[in-house]
Amino acid sequence: MTSRFIAKMERILWLYALPYNPLYPVVCFDERPCFLIDDVMQPIAMQNGKVRKEHYAYEKNGSCALLAAIEPLTGNRLAQVHRQRTKKEFTLFCQALAAAYPDAIKIRLVLDNLNTHDESAFYENLPADKAFALAQRFEFNFTPKSASWLNMIEIEFSALTRLCLNRRIPTIEKLESEVMALIPERTQKRIKINWQFSIKDCRKKLNARYSVVNEANSKFKKA
């Protein structure tokens, strides 16, 4: 754990501890690859007292990308399914996200350091004036490398996996229809995320790593 890692981590934890502010919403975003899998043999349907059974053999139909975001304090969600995840798809998603928060001064976006997650994506896919305007809507907050656990969208991906993504889905159209049925439902129910891990907890529980960076951090061990 380096000083740069700690700085980024504490920045994210600080954002999560902020009170709700509609002018500066904190939104967590990431992308998840989804593999399209079809059955070679027709599964045996679920029957009374018996679980559904599927053959071990399957057929790959390629892959697609699920782009999703969640505002943990409100339960607002946004998702898109694309055949690929390039700078174009990132730009499209950010445009939709900006439209979803028309009154926000800055959308504080938590995301990882993927090479497509950059303002340059806007300039490669939009005229310069529109790219600049879109960039001004966002404040990018990058999670440290290998620290995806800090991004709360991973909790939402875990829920979506349990609800539908852990089964065989043969086409992008089918996957999109299932995901797009779940996202509005979960938004309407206002399913939020109550993040508990604070900067204080971090400094204490990870104190050995903090102290390597700076011995003065040892004071937080017993705090």
Order of alpha helices (4+ residues) and beta strands (2+ residues): alpha-beta-beta-beta-alpha-beta-alpha-alpha-beta-alpha-alpha-alpha-alpha
